[in-house]
Amino acid sequence: MTGPGRRNGNELPIGRRVAQLRARRGMSQQVFADRIRKSKSWVDKVERGVRTLDRLSVIETVAGALGVAPGVLLAGKAQRTPAADTGGAVEGIRAALARYDLPGSGSDPQSPPSARQLDDQVGYAWTAYRNGHHPQVLRMLPDLLGDSRHTCHPQSGDASAADVLVRVYRLAAQVLVKLGEADLAWLAADRAMSAAAGDPRRAGLAAVSLAPALRALRRGRLAMTAALTAVRHLDLARSPDCPADETALTGTLLIEAALAAAACGDAAAGEIIERAARLAAAHDERHHRDHDGVGFGPTTVELARALTAMRLGDHRQAVTIHRRATGGDAWHLLSAEHRAAHLIDITRAHLDLGDPRAAGRALVTADAIAPAEIRLRPDARVALTAVLRAGSPAADVTRLAATVGLAGQP
C-alpha cells in the first residue's frame, strides 16, 4: 500500500512538503503546532516522515494552516489542478462581478431583457443547478449577472427586481463555493445581502448562500452568526399563518448555522440541529421541492446531522446517520445536486474510519447522480486521490479516476 506519506519516484513525501511550506511562511514548528492544535514533537515526526498523515481530516487541517488546498499536499504540486477547464468561466464571472458601470451609461449596446424575461432565465439556471448541470450554469452566469445589473436597480424600490438580484448573486455564490473560489463566492453572496435591502425573507435567502462562502473561507463563527441573525429577523417578521416556504427557509438557515458551528468545533451545533429537527418534524418534505437551494425536511436535517457529527470528529456516528438517512425513499426526492454533494462530503468520514472502499462507492454513486459534482469540485478530486492512495481501488473507482484525469496517481 502506498500511503500519503510515502515517496513515489521523484515526488516529495508529504512531510517534506509540510516542512517546506511551513518554512516559506516563516512559521516555527512550535507556532505551526499551536495553529493545528498538535504538539511540536508531532509536527517534527510528520516532517521527518516518522509519522504518516493518513487521515483526510488532519490533512485538511494542516493544509488550512499552511494556506493551501489539501490537494497540494496530496499531489505535491504548488498549484491547484482543476478537474475540468473552468478557468475561463470563472474569469467571466469575475469580470461580470467587477463591472460597476451605471445602467444607461452606454457601455452595453444591446438592450437587456425585461425583468420578467430575466426572472425566467434565472429560474432556468437554478433548475440546471439543482439537476447538477453546473457547466451550463457557469456559461449562463456572466450574462445573467450583467443583465441583472442593468435591468434590476436596487434603488428603484421594486421588490421583484430585488428578488431577481438576490437569486442571481446567490446562484453565483453557490457555484463558486463548489469550484473552490471562496473569495469570489463571498463577494457574490455579499452582493446578494446588499440587494436584499433589509427584507427579512430576501436577507434569509442571501444568508443561505453567504454561510457556505464564509465556511469556505474558514470563518465558521461568522457563518454561524450570519445564519442565526437571519433566523432571528425571520422570527420577528413571522406572520401567524406561517407559510411552508418560510418554515423551509428558517430550517435551511438553522442547518447552515449548525454546519458552521461544527466547522469551528462549537458544541452548539447539536442544539441548533435539534431545533431544525423540531421544525422538520412538522414539515412534510414530500410537498416541498428544493426552490433556489432551499429544500428542507427530516431527511435534509439528518444529512446535516451526519456532516455535523463528522466535522466534530465522530465519524462512526456520522456514517451511521448517513446510512439511515440515505436508505429511505425521501433521499431520492432530494435534488441531484444535494445528493451528490452530500456523498462527496461524507467520504471524509469513511476515509477517517479506514474504509476507502466505502468512500470510493460514495464517489462513484455521486458521479452517477451528478457527474459535474465530481468533475468540477476540487474537494471531490482530493477525496478520490485519497481513495487511490489507500491502495487496491475497485474497478469502478479506477475508471472514475481515469475519467477525471487522475489515472496513475499513487
C-alpha positions in Angstrom: 0.0 0.0 0.0 1.2 3.5 -0.8 0.2 5.9 2.0 0.0 9.6 1.7 3.4 10.0 3.4 5.3 7.6 1.2 7.8 8.6 -1.5 6.8 7.8 -5.1 9.6 8.3 -7.7 10.8 11.8 -7.5 7.8 13.1 -5.6 8.5 14.7 -2.2 6.9 12.9 0.8 4.0 14.8 2.3 6.0 15.5 5.4 8.7 17.3 3.4 6.1 19.3 1.7 4.7 20.4 5.0 8.1 21.4 6.2 8.8 23.4 3.0 5.5 25.2 3.1 5.8 25.9 6.8 9.3 27.4 6.3 8.2 29.6 3.4 5.5 31.1 5.6 8.1 31.9 8.3 6.5 29.6 10.9 8.5 27.7 13.5 7.5 24.2 14.3 6.0 25.4 17.6 3.9 28.1 16.1 2.6 25.7 13.4 1.9 23.1 16.1 -0.1 25.6 18.1 -2.2 26.5 15.0 -3.2 22.9 14.3 -3.5 22.0 18.0 -0.8 19.4 17.9 2.5 19.1 19.8 5.8 20.2 18.4 7.0 16.6 18.6 4.1 15.5 16.4 5.0 18.2 13.8 8.6 17.1 13.9 7.8 13.5 13.4 5.5 14.3 10.4 8.1 16.4 8.7 10.8 13.7 9.2 8.5 11.0 7.8 8.4 9.1 11.2 4.7 9.7 11.4 2.3 9.4 8.4 -0.5 11.8 7.6 -3.2 9.2 6.7 -6.4 10.9 7.9 -8.1 13.3 5.4 -9.5 15.5 8.2 -5.9 16.0 9.6 -4.6 16.7 6.1 -7.3 19.3 5.6 -6.4 21.0 9.0 -2.7 21.0 8.1 -3.4 22.4 4.6 -5.7 25.1 6.1 -2.9 26.3 8.5 -0.5 26.4 5.6 -2.9 28.3 3.4 -3.1 25.7 0.6 -5.7 23.3 -0.7 -5.4 19.7 0.6 -4.7 18.6 -3.0 -1.4 20.5 -2.8 -0.2 18.2 0.0 -1.6 15.1 -1.6 -0.5 15.7 -5.1 2.7 17.5 -4.3 2.0 20.4 -6.7 2.3 24.1 -5.9 -1.0 25.0 -7.6 -4.5 23.6 -7.9 -5.2 21.2 -10.7 -8.7 21.8 -11.9 -11.0 18.8 -12.5 -12.2 20.5 -15.7 -11.4 23.6 -17.6 -13.4 26.1 -15.6 -10.8 28.9 -15.5 -12.4 30.8 -18.4 -15.9 30.5 -16.9 -14.7 31.7 -13.5 -12.9 34.7 -15.2 -16.1 35.6 -17.0 -18.0 35.6 -13.6 -15.1 37.6 -12.0 -15.3 40.2 -14.8 -19.1 40.4 -14.5 -18.8 41.0 -10.7 -16.1 43.6 -11.2 -18.1 45.8 -13.5 -19.5 48.9 -11.9 -20.8 50.9 -14.9 -24.1 52.6 -14.3 -27.3 51.5 -16.0 -27.8 53.5 -19.2 -24.2 54.5 -19.4 -23.9 53.2 -22.9 -21.4 50.5 -22.1 -23.8 47.8 -23.2 -25.1 48.4 -26.7 -27.6 45.6 -26.6 -30.9 46.1 -24.7 -31.0 43.9 -21.6 -34.0 41.6 -21.2 -37.1 42.7 -19.2 -37.3 41.8 -15.5 -39.9 39.1 -16.3 -37.6 37.6 -19.0 -34.6 37.7 -16.7 -36.6 36.1 -13.9 -37.5 33.2 -16.2 -33.8 32.8 -17.2 -32.7 32.8 -13.6 -35.3 30.2 -12.8 -34.0 28.0 -15.7 -30.4 28.4 -14.4 -31.5 27.4 -10.8 -33.2 24.3 -12.3 -30.0 23.4 -14.1 -28.1 23.9 -10.8 -30.4 21.6 -8.9 -30.0 18.9 -11.5 -26.2 19.2 -11.2 -25.7 20.8 -14.7 -23.0 23.1 -13.4 -21.2 23.8 -16.7 -24.4 25.0 -18.1 -24.9 27.4 -15.1 -21.3 28.6 -15.5 -22.0 29.5 -19.1 -25.1 31.4 -18.2 -23.9 33.3 -15.2 -21.8 36.1 -16.8 -24.7 37.3 -18.9 -27.2 36.9 -16.0 -25.0 39.0 -13.8 -24.6 41.7 -16.4 -28.2 41.8 -17.4 -29.5 41.8 -13.8 -27.2 44.8 -13.0 -28.8 46.7 -15.9 -32.4 45.6 -15.5 -32.9 45.4 -11.8 -32.0 48.5 -9.9 -32.0 48.2 -6.1 -32.6 51.9 -5.8 -35.9 51.6 -7.6 -37.6 50.0 -4.6 -39.1 47.4 -6.9 -39.5 44.2 -4.9 -39.4 41.9 -7.9 -36.2 43.5 -9.1 -34.6 42.9 -5.7 -35.8 39.2 -5.8 -34.1 38.7 -9.1 -30.8 40.3 -8.0 -30.7 38.1 -4.8 -31.4 35.0 -6.9 -28.6 35.7 -9.4 -26.0 36.6 -6.8 -26.9 33.6 -4.7 -26.6 31.2 -7.6 -23.1 32.7 -8.5 -22.0 32.3 -4.8 -23.1 28.7 -4.5 -21.4 27.6 -7.8 -18.2 29.4 -6.9 -18.1 27.7 -3.5 -18.1 24.3 -5.3 -15.2 25.4 -7.5 -13.1 26.4 -4.5 -13.3 30.1 -5.3 -14.2 31.1 -1.8 -13.2 34.8 -2.1 -15.2 35.3 -5.2 -18.1 33.4 -3.7 -18.1 35.6 -0.7 -18.2 38.7 -2.9 -21.3 37.4 -4.8 -23.0 36.4 -1.5 -22.3 39.8 -0.1 -23.9 41.4 -3.2 -26.9 39.2 -2.5 -27.1 40.5 1.0 -26.9 44.1 -0.2 -29.6 43.5 -2.8 -31.9 42.1 -0.1 -32.2 45.7 1.2 -33.2 44.7 4.7 -36.2 42.5 3.7 -36.1 39.5 6.2 -37.1 36.9 3.6 -34.6 38.1 0.9 -31.9 38.5 3.6 -32.6 35.0 4.8 -32.2 33.6 1.3 -29.0 35.6 0.8 -27.7 34.2 4.1 -28.3 30.6 3.0 -25.5 31.3 0.3 -23.4 33.6 2.5 -22.9 31.0 5.2 -21.2 28.4 3.0 -19.0 31.1 1.4 -17.8 32.1 4.9 -17.3 28.5 5.8 -15.2 28.0 2.7 -13.1 31.0 3.9 -12.7 29.2 7.3 -14.8 31.8 9.0 -17.2 29.4 10.7 -18.2 31.7 13.6 -19.1 34.5 11.2 -21.1 32.0 9.1 -23.0 30.8 12.2 -23.7 34.4 13.2 -24.9 35.3 9.8 -27.3 32.4 9.6 -28.7 32.8 13.1 -29.1 36.6 12.7 -31.2 35.9 9.6 -33.3 33.4 11.6 -34.0 36.0 14.3 -35.1 38.5 11.7 -37.4 36.0 10.1 -38.8 35.1 13.5 -39.5 38.7 14.3 -41.3 39.2 11.0 -43.2 35.9 11.1 -46.9 36.0 10.3 -49.4 34.0 12.4 -50.1 31.7 9.5 -46.5 31.0 8.6 -46.3 29.5 5.1 -44.4 26.3 4.4 -41.7 28.2 2.3 -40.9 30.4 5.3 -40.5 27.3 7.6 -38.3 25.7 5.0 -36.1 28.9 4.8 -35.8 29.0 8.6 -34.9 25.3 8.7 -32.3 25.7 6.0 -30.7 28.6 7.8 -30.5 26.5 11.0 -28.8 23.7 9.1 -26.3 26.2 7.8 -25.7 27.5 11.3 -25.2 24.0 12.6 -22.7 23.2 9.9 -20.8 26.4 10.6 -20.8 25.7 14.3 -19.4 22.3 13.7 -16.7 23.6 11.4 -15.2 25.6 14.3 -15.7 22.9 16.9 -18.6 24.6 18.6 -20.8 22.1 20.6 -23.8 24.4 19.9 -24.1 22.6 16.6 -26.0 19.8 18.3 -28.6 22.2 19.9 -29.1 24.0 16.6 -29.6 20.8 14.7 -32.2 19.7 17.2 -34.1 23.0 16.7 -34.1 22.3 12.9 -35.3 18.7 13.6 -38.3 20.0 15.6 -39.2 22.3 12.7 -38.8 19.4 10.2 -41.0 17.1 12.2 -44.0 19.3 11.3 -42.8 19.9 7.7 -43.7 17.3 5.1 -40.8 17.3 2.7 -42.8 15.4 0.1 -44.8 18.6 -0.6 -41.8 20.9 -0.6 -39.4 20.7 -3.5 -36.0 22.4 -3.5 -36.5 26.0 -4.6 -33.4 28.1 -5.3 -31.3 25.9 -3.0 -33.8 25.8 -0.2 -35.0 22.3 0.3 -36.0 21.3 3.9 -37.4 18.3 5.7 -36.5 15.4 8.1 -34.0 13.9 5.5 -32.1 17.1 4.9 -31.8 17.6 8.7 -30.4 14.0 9.1 -27.9 14.5 6.3 -26.8 17.7 8.0 -26.6 15.9 11.4 -24.3 13.3 9.8 -22.0 16.0 8.4 -22.1 17.9 11.7 -21.0 14.7 13.6 -18.2 14.2 11.0 -16.9 17.7 11.5 -17.0 17.3 15.2 -14.9 14.2 14.9 -17.4 11.5 15.5 -17.0 9.7 12.1 -18.7 6.5 13.2 -21.9 8.2 14.2 -21.7 10.3 11.0 -21.6 7.1 8.8 -24.4 5.5 10.9 -26.7 8.5 10.4 -25.7 8.9 6.8 -26.7 5.3 6.0 -30.0 5.6 7.8 -30.9 8.9 6.0 -29.9 7.7 2.5 -31.8 4.4 2.9 -35.3 5.8 2.7 -37.5 6.9 -0.2 -37.2 10.6 0.9 -33.5 10.5 -0.1 -34.5 10.2 -3.8 -36.8 13.2 -3.5 -33.8 15.5 -2.9 -32.2 17.3 -5.8 -29.4 15.6 -7.7 -27.0 18.4 -6.7 -27.8 17.9 -3.0 -27.4 14.1 -3.1 -24.2 14.1 -5.0 -22.7 16.9 -2.9 -23.5 15.0 0.3 -22.0 11.8 -0.9 -18.7 13.7 -1.7 -18.7 15.4 1.7 -19.3 12.1 3.7 -16.3 10.4 2.1 -14.1 12.1 4.7 -15.9 10.1 7.4 -15.4 6.8 5.5 -11.7 7.6 4.9 -11.0 8.6 8.5 -12.6 5.3 9.6 -10.2 3.4 7.4 -12.8 2.4 4.9 -11.6 3.6 1.4 -13.9 1.2 -0.4 -17.0 2.8 1.1 -15.5 6.2 0.2 -14.9 5.0 -3.3 -18.5 3.7 -3.6 -19.8 7.1 -2.4 -17.8 8.9 -5.1 -18.9 6.6 -7.9 -22.5 6.9 -6.8 -22.2 10.7 -6.7 -20.8 10.6 -10.3 -23.8 8.6 -11.4 -26.2 11.2 -9.9 -24.5 14.4 -10.9 -21.2 14.0 -12.8 -20.3 17.7 -12.7 -20.1 17.5 -8.9 -17.2 15.0 -9.3 -15.6 16.7 -12.3 -15.7 20.3 -11.1 -15.2 20.2 -7.3 -11.6 20.3 -6.0 -12.9 18.5 -2.8 -14.0 15.6 -4.9 -10.6 15.2 -6.5 -8.9 15.4 -3.1 -11.2 12.6 -1.8 -10.7 10.5 -4.9 -6.9 10.9 -4.7 -7.1 9.8 -1.1 -9.0 6.7 -2.1 -6.5 5.8 -4.8 -3.6 6.3 -2.4 -5.2 3.9 0.1 -4.4 1.1 -2.4 -6.3 -1.5 -4.4 -9.2 0.6 -5.5 -12.3 -1.0 -7.1 -12.5 -1.2 -10.8 -15.3 1.5 -11.0 -13.2 3.8 -8.9 -10.2 3.3 -11.2 -12.4 4.1 -14.2 -13.7 7.2 -12.5 -10.2 8.3 -11.7 -9.2 7.9 -15.4 -12.2 9.9 -16.5 -11.3 12.9 -14.3 -7.6 12.7 -15.2 -6.3 11.0 -12.0 -5.2 7.8 -13.6 -1.8 6.7 -12.5 -1.9 8.6 -9.2 0.0 6.7 -6.5 
